[in-house]
Amino acid sequence: MDLVNRIKDYVEKITPKLQERFDSREKLLLLSREVIRYAGETISLSHKMKKEEATKRYEMTLQKLKELKEVVCNYPELLYGDVGTAFQEVAEASVIYSIYFDQRVPTGEELGIPDIYYILGIADAIGELRRRVLELLRKREVEKAEHTYTIMEELYEILWELEYPKALVPNLRQKIDSLRRLLEETNHDLFLAHLE
């Protein structure tokens, strides 16, 4: 039957493309997990003030990000889930690494990270900075803790002005609401530190 033969020919023709897309998806998932792991290690090592190790992890993060972007460039429809999270984690790690080691923070454009994921990464970085404030307070370095808190507040104010619908920047409003509470808690911790 002509109809069956035409469809059979079509399916045979597109099968290599589908296989290539499947292979790219598998590669993307693997790369995404590596990027997320290296970015997380960069953040953790930054908190521990291990600059040399943090720098190595950050460089590995950027190398894997480059590989990830090459695949996404060919298959932009695969940019969702863990792939988006990987971009977000790189943005977060970039902010944290830059703050801890007084480096120039790269923009989303410079990193090749889509704007939405860069913004969400900044929001996550604000949460990580609370950890820095608490560690500085534990060491009785109140002035440094206050400086970090000021950065948290200023970043929050920048994000707070982004009044876009959920569909445009998913989860941003929820993150901003959570960050407001986090800032209030951090401010209270600083207040208590002054009483001691």
MIKE-403640 format. One line per 4 residues: their letters; for each residue x, y, z of N, C-alpha, C. Coordinates in nm, 2 decimals. Example, Ala and Ser with C-alpha at 12.3 -4.5 7.8 and 13.67 -1.06 7.14 Angstrom:
AS	1.32,-0.57,0.78,1.23,-0.45,0.78,1.32,-0.33,0.78 ~ 1.28,-0.22,0.71,1.37,-0.11,0.71,1.29,0.00,0.79
//
This chain:
MDLV	0.09,-0.12,0.00,0.00,0.00,0.00,0.09,0.12,0.00 ~ 0.05,0.22,-0.09,0.13,0.34,-0.11,0.15,0.42,0.02 ~ 0.04,0.43,0.10,0.04,0.51,0.22,0.14,0.45,0.32 ~ 0.13,0.32,0.34,0.22,0.25,0.44,0.37,0.27,0.39
NRIK	0.39,0.25,0.26,0.53,0.26,0.21,0.59,0.40,0.23 ~ 0.50,0.50,0.20,0.54,0.64,0.22,0.58,0.67,0.37 ~ 0.50,0.63,0.46,0.52,0.65,0.60,0.65,0.57,0.64 ~ 0.66,0.45,0.59,0.78,0.37,0.63,0.90,0.44,0.58
DYVE	0.90,0.49,0.46,1.02,0.56,0.40,1.05,0.68,0.49 ~ 0.95,0.75,0.53,0.96,0.87,0.61,1.03,0.84,0.74 ~ 0.97,0.74,0.81,1.03,0.70,0.94,1.17,0.65,0.93 ~ 1.20,0.58,0.83,1.34,0.53,0.81,1.43,0.65,0.78
KITP	1.38,0.76,0.72,1.46,0.87,0.69,1.49,0.96,0.81 ~ 1.39,0.97,0.90,1.41,1.05,1.02,1.47,0.97,1.14 ~ 1.48,0.84,1.13,1.53,0.76,1.24,1.67,0.81,1.28 ~ 1.76,0.83,1.19,1.90,0.88,1.23,1.89,1.01,1.31
KLQE	1.80,1.10,1.26,1.79,1.23,1.33,1.74,1.21,1.47 ~ 1.64,1.12,1.49,1.59,1.10,1.62,1.70,1.04,1.71 ~ 1.77,0.94,1.65,1.88,0.88,1.73,1.98,0.98,1.77 ~ 2.02,1.07,1.68,2.12,1.18,1.71,2.06,1.27,1.82
RFDS	1.94,1.30,1.82,1.87,1.38,1.92,1.87,1.31,2.05 ~ 1.84,1.18,2.05,1.84,1.10,2.17,1.98,1.10,2.24 ~ 2.08,1.08,2.15,2.22,1.07,2.20,2.27,1.21,2.26 ~ 2.22,1.31,2.19,2.25,1.45,2.24,2.19,1.47,2.38
REKL	2.06,1.43,2.39,1.99,1.44,2.52,2.07,1.37,2.63 ~ 2.11,1.25,2.60,2.19,1.17,2.70,2.32,1.24,2.74 ~ 2.38,1.30,2.64,2.51,1.37,2.66,2.48,1.49,2.75 ~ 2.37,1.56,2.72,2.33,1.68,2.79,2.31,1.65,2.94
LLLS	2.24,1.55,2.96,2.20,1.51,3.10,2.33,1.48,3.18 ~ 2.42,1.41,3.12,2.55,1.38,3.18,2.63,1.51,3.21 ~ 2.64,1.59,3.11,2.71,1.72,3.12,2.65,1.81,3.23 ~ 2.52,1.81,3.23,2.44,1.89,3.33,2.48,1.85,3.47
REVI	2.48,1.72,3.49,2.51,1.67,3.62,2.66,1.71,3.66 ~ 2.75,1.70,3.57,2.89,1.74,3.59,2.90,1.89,3.63 ~ 2.83,1.97,3.55,2.83,2.12,3.57,2.77,2.15,3.71 ~ 2.66,2.09,3.74,2.60,2.11,3.87,2.69,2.07,3.99
RYAG	2.76,1.95,3.97,2.85,1.90,4.08,2.97,2.00,4.09 ~ 3.03,2.04,3.98,3.15,2.12,3.99,3.11,2.26,4.04 ~ 3.00,2.31,4.00,2.95,2.44,4.05,2.93,2.44,4.20 ~ 2.87,2.33,4.25,2.84,2.31,4.39,2.97,2.30,4.47
ETIS	3.07,2.23,4.41,3.20,2.22,4.48,3.27,2.35,4.48 ~ 3.25,2.43,4.38,3.31,2.57,4.38,3.26,2.65,4.49 ~ 3.13,2.64,4.51,3.06,2.72,4.62,3.11,2.67,4.75 ~ 3.11,2.54,4.77,3.15,2.48,4.90,3.30,2.52,4.93
LSHK	3.39,2.51,4.84,3.53,2.54,4.86,3.55,2.69,4.88 ~ 3.46,2.77,4.82,3.47,2.92,4.84,3.43,2.95,4.99 ~ 3.33,2.88,5.04,3.29,2.90,5.18,3.40,2.86,5.27 ~ 3.48,2.76,5.23,3.59,2.72,5.32,3.72,2.80,5.29
MKKE	3.71,2.90,5.20,3.82,2.99,5.17,3.94,2.92,5.11 ~ 3.91,2.81,5.04,4.02,2.73,4.97,4.03,2.78,4.82 ~ 4.09,2.89,4.81,4.09,2.96,4.68,4.15,2.88,4.56 ~ 4.26,2.82,4.59,4.32,2.74,4.48,4.23,2.63,4.43
EATK	4.18,2.55,4.53,4.09,2.44,4.49,3.96,2.49,4.43 ~ 3.90,2.60,4.48,3.78,2.66,4.43,3.80,2.71,4.29 ~ 3.92,2.77,4.26,3.95,2.82,4.13,3.96,2.70,4.03 ~ 4.02,2.59,4.07,4.03,2.47,3.98,3.89,2.42,3.95
RYEM	3.80,2.41,4.05,3.67,2.36,4.03,3.59,2.46,3.94 ~ 3.61,2.59,3.96,3.53,2.69,3.89,3.58,2.68,3.74 ~ 3.70,2.66,3.71,3.75,2.64,3.58,3.70,2.52,3.51 ~ 3.69,2.41,3.59,3.63,2.28,3.54,3.48,2.31,3.51
TLQK	3.41,2.38,3.59,3.27,2.42,3.57,3.25,2.49,3.44 ~ 3.34,2.59,3.42,3.33,2.67,3.29,3.36,2.58,3.17 ~ 3.45,2.49,3.18,3.49,2.40,3.07,3.37,2.31,3.03 ~ 3.31,2.25,3.14,3.19,2.17,3.11,3.07,2.25,3.06
LKEL	3.06,2.37,3.11,2.95,2.46,3.06,2.97,2.48,2.91 ~ 3.10,2.50,2.87,3.12,2.53,2.73,3.08,2.41,2.64 ~ 3.10,2.29,2.69,3.06,2.16,2.62,2.91,2.16,2.62 ~ 2.85,2.19,2.73,2.70,2.19,2.74,2.64,2.28,2.64
KEVV	2.69,2.40,2.63,2.64,2.51,2.54,2.65,2.46,2.40 ~ 2.75,2.39,2.36,2.77,2.34,2.22,2.65,2.25,2.18 ~ 2.62,2.16,2.28,2.51,2.07,2.25,2.37,2.14,2.24 ~ 2.35,2.23,2.34,2.23,2.31,2.35,2.21,2.40,2.22
CNYP	2.32,2.45,2.17,2.32,2.53,2.05,2.26,2.45,1.93 ~ 2.29,2.32,1.92,2.23,2.24,1.81,2.09,2.19,1.84 ~ 2.06,2.18,1.97,1.93,2.13,2.01,1.87,2.22,2.12 ~ 1.83,2.34,2.09,1.78,2.43,2.19,1.65,2.38,2.26
ELLY	1.58,2.29,2.19,1.45,2.24,2.25,1.48,2.15,2.37 ~ 1.61,2.11,2.39,1.65,2.03,2.51,1.69,2.11,2.63 ~ 1.67,2.24,2.62,1.71,2.33,2.73,1.59,2.34,2.83 ~ 1.59,2.24,2.92,1.49,2.24,3.02,1.54,2.15,3.14
GDVG	1.47,2.15,3.25,1.51,2.06,3.36,1.65,2.08,3.41 ~ 1.72,1.97,3.42,1.86,1.97,3.47,1.95,2.06,3.39 ~ 1.92,2.08,3.26,2.01,2.16,3.17,1.99,2.31,3.22 ~ 1.87,2.35,3.24,1.85,2.48,3.29,1.91,2.50,3.43
TAFQ	1.90,2.40,3.51,1.95,2.40,3.65,2.10,2.42,3.64 ~ 2.17,2.35,3.55,2.31,2.37,3.53,2.35,2.51,3.50 ~ 2.28,2.57,3.41,2.31,2.72,3.38,2.29,2.80,3.51 ~ 2.19,2.77,3.58,2.16,2.85,3.71,2.27,2.83,3.81
EVAE	2.31,2.71,3.82,2.42,2.68,3.92,2.55,2.75,3.89 ~ 2.58,2.76,3.76,2.70,2.83,3.72,2.69,2.98,3.76 ~ 2.58,3.04,3.73,2.56,3.18,3.77,2.58,3.20,3.92 ~ 2.52,3.11,4.00,2.53,3.11,4.14,2.68,3.10,4.19
ASVI	2.74,3.00,4.13,2.89,2.98,4.17,2.97,3.10,4.13 ~ 2.94,3.16,4.01,3.02,3.28,3.97,3.01,3.39,4.07 ~ 2.89,3.42,4.12,2.87,3.53,4.21,2.94,3.50,4.34 ~ 2.92,3.37,4.39,2.99,3.34,4.52,3.14,3.34,4.51
YSIY	3.19,3.28,4.41,3.34,3.28,4.38,3.39,3.42,4.38 ~ 3.32,3.51,4.30,3.36,3.65,4.29,3.36,3.72,4.42 ~ 3.26,3.70,4.50,3.26,3.77,4.63,3.37,3.72,4.72 ~ 3.38,3.59,4.74,3.48,3.54,4.83,3.62,3.58,4.79
FDQR	3.65,3.58,4.66,3.79,3.60,4.62,3.81,3.73,4.55 ~ 3.72,3.82,4.57,3.73,3.96,4.51,3.76,3.96,4.37 ~ 3.69,3.88,4.29,3.71,3.87,4.15,3.59,3.95,4.08 ~ 3.62,3.99,3.95,3.51,4.05,3.87,3.41,3.95,3.83
VPTG	3.29,3.97,3.87,3.18,3.87,3.84,3.14,3.88,3.69 ~ 3.15,3.77,3.62,3.11,3.77,3.48,2.95,3.78,3.46 ~ 2.91,3.85,3.36,2.77,3.87,3.33,2.71,3.74,3.27 ~ 2.58,3.73,3.26,2.52,3.62,3.19,2.56,3.61,3.04
EELG	2.58,3.73,2.98,2.62,3.73,2.84,2.76,3.68,2.83 ~ 2.85,3.72,2.92,2.99,3.67,2.91,3.00,3.52,2.93 ~ 2.92,3.47,3.02,2.92,3.32,3.05,2.84,3.24,2.94 ~ 2.75,3.32,2.86,2.67,3.25,2.77,2.55,3.18,2.83
IPDI	2.51,3.23,2.94,2.39,3.18,3.02,2.27,3.25,2.98 ~ 2.16,3.19,2.95,2.04,3.26,2.92,1.99,3.34,3.04 ~ 1.94,3.46,3.01,1.91,3.56,3.11,1.83,3.51,3.23 ~ 1.73,3.43,3.20,1.64,3.37,3.30,1.72,3.29,3.41
YYIL	1.81,3.21,3.36,1.88,3.12,3.45,1.99,3.20,3.53 ~ 2.04,3.31,3.46,2.14,3.39,3.53,2.07,3.46,3.65 ~ 1.95,3.52,3.62,1.88,3.59,3.73,1.84,3.49,3.84 ~ 1.80,3.37,3.81,1.76,3.27,3.92,1.89,3.23,3.99
GIAD	2.00,3.23,3.92,2.13,3.19,3.99,2.17,3.30,4.09 ~ 2.14,3.43,4.05,2.17,3.54,4.15,2.09,3.53,4.27 ~ 1.96,3.49,4.25,1.87,3.48,4.36,1.92,3.37,4.46 ~ 1.97,3.26,4.40,2.02,3.15,4.48,2.15,3.19,4.56
AIGE	2.23,3.27,4.49,2.35,3.32,4.55,2.33,3.41,4.68 ~ 2.22,3.48,4.67,2.18,3.56,4.79,2.16,3.47,4.91 ~ 2.09,3.36,4.89,2.07,3.26,4.99,2.20,3.20,5.05 ~ 2.30,3.18,4.96,2.43,3.13,5.00,2.50,3.23,5.08
LRRR	2.48,3.36,5.05,2.55,3.46,5.12,2.51,3.47,5.27 ~ 2.39,3.42,5.30,2.36,3.41,5.44,2.45,3.32,5.52 ~ 2.49,3.21,5.45,2.59,3.12,5.52,2.72,3.19,5.55 ~ 2.76,3.28,5.46,2.88,3.36,5.48,2.86,3.45,5.60
VLEL	2.75,3.52,5.61,2.72,3.61,5.72,2.73,3.54,5.85 ~ 2.66,3.42,5.86,2.66,3.34,5.98,2.80,3.30,6.02 ~ 2.88,3.26,5.92,3.02,3.21,5.95,3.10,3.33,6.00 ~ 3.09,3.45,5.94,3.16,3.56,5.99,3.12,3.61,6.13
LRKR	2.99,3.59,6.16,2.94,3.63,6.29,3.00,3.53,6.39 ~ 3.01,3.40,6.35,3.07,3.30,6.44,3.21,3.34,6.48 ~ 3.28,3.39,6.38,3.42,3.43,6.40,3.43,3.57,6.46 ~ 3.32,3.64,6.49,3.31,3.77,6.55,3.36,3.88,6.45
EVEK	3.35,3.85,6.33,3.39,3.95,6.22,3.26,4.02,6.18 ~ 3.21,4.10,6.27,3.08,4.17,6.25,3.08,4.27,6.13 ~ 3.19,4.34,6.11,3.20,4.44,6.01,3.19,4.37,5.87 ~ 3.26,4.26,5.85,3.26,4.19,5.73,3.12,4.12,5.70
AEHT	3.06,4.08,5.81,2.93,4.02,5.80,2.83,4.13,5.75 ~ 2.84,4.25,5.81,2.75,4.36,5.77,2.77,4.39,5.62 ~ 2.90,4.39,5.58,2.93,4.42,5.44,2.86,4.32,5.35 ~ 2.87,4.19,5.38,2.81,4.08,5.30,2.66,4.10,5.30
YTIM	2.60,4.14,5.42,2.46,4.16,5.43,2.41,4.27,5.33 ~ 2.50,4.38,5.32,2.47,4.49,5.23,2.46,4.44,5.09 ~ 2.55,4.35,5.05,2.55,4.30,4.92,2.42,4.22,4.89 ~ 2.39,4.14,4.99,2.26,4.06,4.99,2.14,4.15,4.96
EELY	2.14,4.26,5.04,2.02,4.35,5.03,2.02,4.42,4.89 ~ 2.14,4.46,4.84,2.14,4.53,4.71,2.11,4.44,4.60 ~ 2.15,4.31,4.60,2.11,4.22,4.50,1.96,4.19,4.50 ~ 1.91,4.18,4.63,1.77,4.16,4.64,1.69,4.27,4.58
EILW	1.73,4.39,4.60,1.66,4.51,4.55,1.66,4.51,4.40 ~ 1.77,4.47,4.34,1.78,4.46,4.19,1.68,4.36,4.14 ~ 1.67,4.24,4.20,1.58,4.14,4.16,1.43,4.17,4.19 ~ 1.41,4.24,4.30,1.28,4.28,4.34,1.20,4.36,4.24
ELEY	1.28,4.44,4.16,1.23,4.53,4.06,1.18,4.45,3.93 ~ 1.22,4.33,3.92,1.18,4.25,3.81,1.04,4.19,3.82 ~ 0.94,4.27,3.79,0.80,4.23,3.81,0.75,4.16,3.68 ~ 0.80,4.04,3.65,0.75,3.97,3.53,0.66,3.85,3.57
PKAL	0.57,3.81,3.48,0.49,3.70,3.51,0.57,3.57,3.53 ~ 0.51,3.48,3.60,0.57,3.35,3.63,0.62,3.28,3.50 ~ 0.54,3.29,3.40,0.57,3.22,3.27,0.70,3.27,3.21 ~ 0.73,3.40,3.24,0.85,3.46,3.18,0.98,3.42,3.26
VPNL	0.97,3.43,3.39,1.08,3.40,3.47,1.03,3.30,3.58 ~ 1.02,3.17,3.55,0.96,3.08,3.65,1.03,3.08,3.79 ~ 0.95,3.08,3.89,1.00,3.07,4.03,1.07,3.19,4.09 ~ 1.08,3.30,4.01,1.15,3.42,4.06,1.07,3.48,4.17
RQKI	0.94,3.50,4.16,0.86,3.56,4.26,0.87,3.48,4.39 ~ 0.86,3.35,4.39,0.87,3.27,4.51,1.01,3.28,4.57 ~ 1.11,3.29,4.49,1.25,3.30,4.54,1.26,3.44,4.61 ~ 1.20,3.54,4.55,1.21,3.68,4.61,1.14,3.68,4.74
DSLR	1.02,3.62,4.75,0.95,3.62,4.87,1.03,3.55,4.98 ~ 1.09,3.43,4.95,1.17,3.36,5.04,1.29,3.44,5.09 ~ 1.35,3.51,4.99,1.47,3.59,5.02,1.44,3.71,5.12 ~ 1.32,3.76,5.11,1.28,3.87,5.20,1.28,3.82,5.34
RLLE	1.23,3.70,5.37,1.23,3.64,5.50,1.38,3.61,5.54 ~ 1.45,3.56,5.45,1.59,3.53,5.48,1.67,3.66,5.52 ~ 1.65,3.77,5.45,1.71,3.89,5.48,1.67,3.94,5.62 ~ 1.54,3.93,5.65,1.50,3.97,5.78,1.56,3.89,5.89
ETNH	1.58,3.76,5.87,1.64,3.67,5.97,1.79,3.71,5.98 ~ 1.85,3.74,5.87,2.00,3.78,5.87,2.02,3.91,5.94 ~ 1.93,4.00,5.92,1.93,4.13,5.98,1.92,4.12,6.14 ~ 1.83,4.03,6.18,1.81,4.00,6.32,1.93,3.94,6.38
DLFL	2.00,3.85,6.31,2.13,3.79,6.35,2.23,3.90,6.38 ~ 2.24,3.99,6.28,2.33,4.10,6.30,2.30,4.19,6.42 ~ 2.17,4.21,6.44,2.13,4.29,6.55,2.17,4.23,6.68 ~ 2.15,4.10,6.69,2.19,4.02,6.81,2.34,4.02,6.83
AHLE	2.42,4.02,6.72,2.56,4.02,6.73,2.61,4.15,6.80 ~ 2.54,4.26,6.77,2.57,4.39,6.83,2.54,4.40,6.98 ~ 2.45,4.32,7.02,2.42,4.31,7.16,2.52,4.24,7.25 ~ 2.59,4.15,7.18,2.69,4.07,7.26,2.81,4.15,7.30
//
